[in-house]
Amino acid sequence: MSSPLGRLVLLIAWTATLLGLASAKTVTYNFKIGWVTANPDGAFDRPTIGINGQWPIPTIFADVGDNIVVHATNELGNQTTSLHFHGLFMNGTTQMDGPAQVSQCPIVPGSTFTYNFTITQPGTYWYHSHTNAQYPDGLRGPLIIHDPKSPFLNESYQQENEIILSVSDWYHDQMQDMLPGFISKGNPTGAEPVPQAALFNDTQNLKIPVKPGTTYHFRMVNMGAFAGQYIWFEGHNMTILEVDGVYHQPAEAEMIYLSAAQRCSFLVTTKNDTSANYAFVASMDTSLFDSMPDGLNWNVTGWLVYDDAKETPEPALVDDLDGVVFDDYTLLPYDNQTLFVNPDREIELNVIMDNLGDGANYAFFDNITYKSPAVPSLYTALSAGEMATNPTVYGSYTHAFVLERGQIVQIVVNNLDSGRHPFHLHGHHFQAVYRSEDEAGTFEDSNITEADFPASPMRRDTFVLYPDGFIVLRFRADNPGVWLFHCHIEWHVASGLIATFVESPLDLQKSITIPKDHYDTCAAQNIPTTGNAAGNTVNFLDLTGEPKSPDPLPDGFTTRGKVALAFSCLTGILGVIVVAWYGLAPDATAASWVEERVGETQATESVDRSSGATGVEPEVVEVTTVSAGGNKKA
């Protein structure tokens, strides 16, 4: 018989469990996804994807421990869709993660698809379409998970002083209209379309009423398709508490940088008087743009309004963005989690932008540009039996890595491209173990060792890789599922900068069940739900017929190309000879006024020299664009 003390401990444990179950709740959302008309920058009405006839779409709210149920009905008519709940681990429910042809089939028009998952993480997240580069058309919104046990709640801020603030870029054209021109031989350099505007909370000229002497908790999300954003509040500093759902030690910042998909929670304490209102600004990272269209305003301004009767001032000029921006790599995790050492699995990926045989520019990890498989990768893992541990079954173009449960995984990403890339991992936070400066080359050539890594690295789920540099990330494979690792610039997702991590597939086969409505969605499109990436159920190693990216460019010139080049060169040389012969030939009919005009010019020059006249070079004024949209004289 157990002791009285043992029975008391058991009773307390059961009571705590029951209280936890009683406090958790089911939060249900019924979303009808359809087209509306929107004009958030006041410049152009355009079709936009809304929910329940409204745009901006609603924010999803829940508490840690809650169960979220989203019934998503596709009323678009002309496009499929899906929903990804960005940053949530989906522990035990990888089938609810959302990427089309990865964890589900896309939702066809007229059908309803249910997402059902339990929240285990606090923090600031967002949800968005994960189908055909669709979310920049409007299908993206904040997702906020409140934490009654937050170490900062009631100590640093009060719940009623929470402010949700999104920032994004905005296009006037629909993605499905822009994508064909982006991935085409007419765009061989892969230049991404430049947004027409930046938005705060899907509008411009946003005003946020504030009270003096009050600390506000801002939850900020960059929901953009492309542009990173520099953000600052004039006359106020920010105190960072959380990034991407991970609490960190408070850190003060004058300016922060949020790439597409990154989030940050911070405190802003208002001044004790109401004598003025103050601007806050988001400035798109124009270093990402291949060109700067005429008339582009890459900034959006809002105001902390202390007194609505007073003016809203123009923001001041900022000369140096990178000189004052906070480096998120320096953050310290609140829980002091130590560095994962001695990785069991090391994965190295090289970012490459290059052309394929169709003349278009694609994005690659090493020599692979992603192509969606015929069977969603999760369904391959569930139907392949023991073969699920063989990465071949997931296809030649999904860049699949199979991870064992509990492994410490190190990812090294070398940027062989001249642009920044924000890399996102589904299903996990990772430790940001190292980030090089620009132009640092590859990790292999860097002589960086374990001694150079922080003892307690910052953690998040989206981390920026600098141009021609590298990053080192580590995570523990403790969440069985099929998880994408990809650049979160949506143009690069569309052009193939994706890898697939298949984590503990044999455990998946024992632990999850695909709901009937998920299978029904596939059946409505004749998408197979068993087999390898080609849909082959007889021989999982036979990938005949799998979806493929275009063939690579041939090595060197083909015979036809060499002949064409030779004739082109010969024609060019003959043309030069003819022009030279014609230009050097004497012209017996030249008019006498030519000689007279030459004589006059020589005489004028002689007078100028004798009188000491000199040519004065005009003053050269260099106009440099700066972050607040003004200019300065260099």
Salt bridges, closest charged atoms under 4 A:
ASP41 OD2 - HIS172 NE2 2.68
ASP63 OD2 - LYS25 NZ 2.89
ASP66 OD2 - LYS25 NZ 2.64
ASP97 OD1 - HIS84 ND1 3.33
ASP97 OD2 - HIS426 ND1 2.74
ASP137 OD1 - ARG46 NH2 2.75
GLU162 OE2 - HIS146 NE2 2.84
GLU162 OE1 - HIS217 ND1 3.99
GLU162 OE1 - ARG219 NE 2.78
GLU192 OE2 - HIS492 NE2 2.67
ASP202 OD1 - ARG140 NH2 3.01
GLU242 OE1 - ARG219 NH1 3.73
ASP244 OD1 - ARG263 NH1 3.37
ASP244 OD2 - ARG460 NE 2.89
ASP285 OD2 - ARG420 NH1 3.45
ASP307 OD2 - LYS310 NZ 2.77
ASP319 OD1 - LYS632 NZ 3.71
ASP322 OD1 - ARG420 NH2 3.61
ASP327 OD1 - ARG435 NH2 2.82
ASP328 OD1 - ARG435 NH2 2.65
ASP328 OD2 - ARG460 NH1 2.63
ASP335 OD2 - ARG459 NH2 2.95
ASP366 OD2 - HIS399 NE2 3.91
ASP417 OD2 - HIS421 NE2 2.88
GLU450 OE2 - ARG474 NH1 2.80
ASP461 OD1 - HIS86 NE2 3.38
ASP461 OD2 - ARG263 NH2 2.80
ASP461 OD1 - HIS424 ND1 3.37
ASP478 OD1 - HIS428 ND1 3.77
GLU503 OE1 - HIS428 NE2 2.70
ASP507 OD2 - ARG405 NH1 3.25
ASP520 OD2 - LYS516 NZ 2.81
GLU600 OE1 - ARG597 NH1 3.17
GLU619 OE2 - LYS633 NZ 3.21
